[in-house]
Amino acid sequence: MAAALPAILSSLSLSTQKPTKNKVYNRVPRTNCIISLLKSCSNLREFAPIHARLVTTNLIHDPFTASQVLWFFITIKDFDYARLVFSQTHQPETIIWNTLMENRLKNGSFGDVLSTYYNMVTQGVPLDASTFHFLIHACSRLLAIQQGTEIQGRILKIGLGDNMSLINNLMGLYSKCGKLDEVRKMFEILPQRDVISWNTMISCNVHKGMLYEALNLFLEMQTNEEVEPDEITMLSLVSACTKLRDLEMGEKLHQYIEENELEIGGNLLNCVVDMYVKCGKMDKALELVGRCKPDIDVVLGTIMVGGYVKSNEIHAARCLFDQMTERNLISWMTMISGYVQGGYCYESLELFRQMRKTYLSLDEVLLVTVLSACAHVGDCKLGKSVHSLIFKYGMNVEGFLGNALIDLYAKCEKLAEACLVFEQLPCKSVVSWNSMLDGFCRSGDIKKARLFFNEIPEKDVISWNTMINCYSISHRFGEVFELFRAMQSSNVQPNKITLVSVLSSCASVAALNYGIWVHVYIKKNHIELDIMLGTALIDMYGKCGSIEQAYEIFSDMTEKNVFVWTAMIAARAMEGQAQKAIDLYSEMEALAIKPDHVTFVALLSACSHGGLVNEGYTYFNKMSSVYSIVPKIQHYGCMVDLLGRAGRLDQAVRFIESMPIKPDISIWSSLLRACGSHQNLELAEKVFQELIKIDPLNDAAYALISNIYAKAGRWDDVSWARKKLHELGVRKQPGCSLIEQNGAVHEFTAWDFSNPQSAEIYAMLDEIKRRLQKQDLVETSSHHSERLAVAFGLLNNPPRTPIRVVNNLQICRDCHSAMKLISQAYNREIVIRDNYRYHRFVDGNCSCKDYW
């Protein structure tokens, strides 16, 4: 190093000019050389030639250069020699030390600032206000609250406790460290407060979530002080209003800004616009931006995109997003998450692919959003790519990210991958368990799902709801009720989703008593009967044949949307109360509630049950002409059923031929049943051929044509149909009837002996048969499933109480005739819900009036 010094130091000499007092020439290049040389010094011997040049070039008088020399002495811990050197600078020692602190701050060496301070104290260097300003700033950047408290004590000790600037800085330090109580104490003892004091106090309250306190401080500031708020004051206050969603106060602050002619631009403009956006006033935000006509920077652009998303104007959001000249991660995230929130998952994934071309870094929040979109659309390929990105970026597969991956694989039916992620999670939350449970439920392996459910250490309401819903959609209604009872014994309270699932199960099996119990539970626990729960209750009572209770719930509801009205119309339709269903629809229209496609399915079904052909055509045409609803296959099916039941078979054929969509199994099956009802054998054979073209193994088609042949006395054709079924290996769907008794659902099939009371049931059937024979009724179906269920009901239900049965197939004519006579002979109301409608048998008559 010594050999190199003469060449470098020669650049510091002033051969043509003598140094003049108070002036140093070419300070920057010479100072840079000094710094380089000092960094390479390790002892005083190496420093000596540098010192000589500093003296001859007059650079030793420069506080900045002297501070670099001071740092050298601090590193070698030789303060005696330092004092000797600095005695030649004619500068107060404190200035040199302060200059060193200032340089360390500018370089971001905040720890060095504190080290310098400790050396000052050790060496007895006097401290002044500038020293403390630098120290407090360093502590703020390091969040060094302990050192800050010590510095505050020294400020008080040397008599600078009334220095407003220092107190403001200390308040800023405590505020940044979240020490609101310390900020408040200092604020309260201030003899005089300036705008910085107020701003610090207000912003600290905002950061700590004390939002109303911040707004009250503003009122106090205006009332008791002579201090005028500035843009920084408004920034904190508007931010408080944004967090509170307090539009009224936010508008007042905006008015104050404009009346006091504060400059509204940059951060303040962005803050006010953000307040309007988050308070749901996109029009106000647009108006303000239009008046200010700012350059739309990335922050303001992102805020506006978020505002459009919040206002459900996704197209406008995308247009603005595309116009932005600069986009950051938050901009992309806002638009991508906006698509996901609006249900535009495919668009969100396409935008994510575009984002990847920008090479922006990704964060966990964005990847969780993208994985959620992949799960919604079942894009497992992209989801796996995102999984690879997670590893590429070195992110931990845990928390939200781990749960999102499990949810993706579960919904894409990749159970093995979901299990692998689940097993590798370092910490499994209840969300992780629930996502995995959902995967098992989706797989269809209910046994494994239940075993996994039993293993969940802390089940929440979602755990219970997932398992209950799994049983419900699998038609395992007994398990639904059993699990619901177990849930009530746990420490988890059922919520509305639980109750809706249970009510849906009650509706499926006509478990009226259990449904009534759930209704009582709702009342007892003061659960609000909102639209979702009210609709479920109406549907349950309607499908359980308690139409009056359904209407009572409907009438009591203060808020009714299209789903509520549709549920009630459907209940009337199932009861065969066609005119009452139409009256409900008319009332709904009068209240300007727009029907949807489900409403028209219920309405057309009502017309079909009532034989109202003209009305059916009217509503079918009105659906598209008035409400612009494109008819679906269900609507066409209702019309074919309506025409078929009314015996207008040729008209039904022409209607099918005019359909813009291809008829499916349900359309042809409906027409085939009508051919059987009206004994049109020629058309039945043509329709049958159409049916087996679509589904050659359709057992219902063969069963229907076999019955039609039987009624026509064509027994050879009956044999052919049954033989064909046997050759194809197709088994006719067995009739199945359900009846509820004491909270349990009992299931019966034809000639069923599995019930513990089978002996008593068949004895009761013999008794019924004897009674019917006295009425000259020919018995051909005495052991059908609905007969067994009714016999069970007669044995177990209290006298004079209704017997309610759910049948999976349409009731046959023999059973229909028998039920009328049974209702009269035993003085019982018998309610049978088949796969199409309700039959209410009372005193020898049926509510369908033999039209079904």
Secondary structure, DSSP 4 states (H G I P E B T S, - for coil): -TTTHHHHHHTT--SS----TT--SSHHHHHHHHHHHHHH--SHHHHHHHHHHHHHTTGGG-HHHHHHHHHHHHHHT-HHHHHHHHTTTTS-HHHHHHHHHHHHHHTT-HHHHHHHHHHHHHHTPPP-HHHHHHHHHHHHHHT-HHHHHHHHHHHHHTT-TT-HHHHHHHHHHHHHTT-HHHHHHHHHH-SS--HHHHHHHHHHHHHTT-HHHHHHHHHHHHHH--PPP-HHHHHHHHHHHHHHT-HHHHHHHHHHHHHTT----HHHHHHHHHHHHHTT-HHHHHHHHHHH-----HHHHHHHHHHHHHTT-HHHHHHHHHH-S---HHHHHHHHHHHHHTT-HHHHHHHHHHHHTTT----HHHHHHHHHHHHHHT-HHHHHHHHHHHHHTT--S-HHHHHHHHHHHHHTT-HHHHHHHHHH-SS--HHHHHHHHHHHHHHT-HHHHHHHHHH-SS--HHHHHHHHHHHHHTT-HHHHHHHHHHHHHTT----HHHHHHHHHHHHHHT-HHHHHHHHHHHHHTT----HHHHHHHHHHHHHTT-HHHHHHHHHH-S---HHHHHHHHHHHHHTT-HHHHHHHHHHHHHTTPPP-HHHHHHHHHHHHHHT-HHHHHHHHHHHHHTT-PPP-HHHHHHHHHHHHHTT-HHHHHHHHHT-SS---HHHHHHHHHHHHHTT-HHHHHHHHHHHHHH-TT-HHHHHHHHHHHHHTT-HHHHHHHHHHHHHHTPPPPPPEEEEEETTEEEEEETT---STTHHHHHHHHHHHHHHHHHTTPPPS-TTSHHHHHHHHHHHHSPTT--EEEEESSPPPHHHHHHHHHHHHHTT--EEEE-SS-EEEEETTEETTTT--
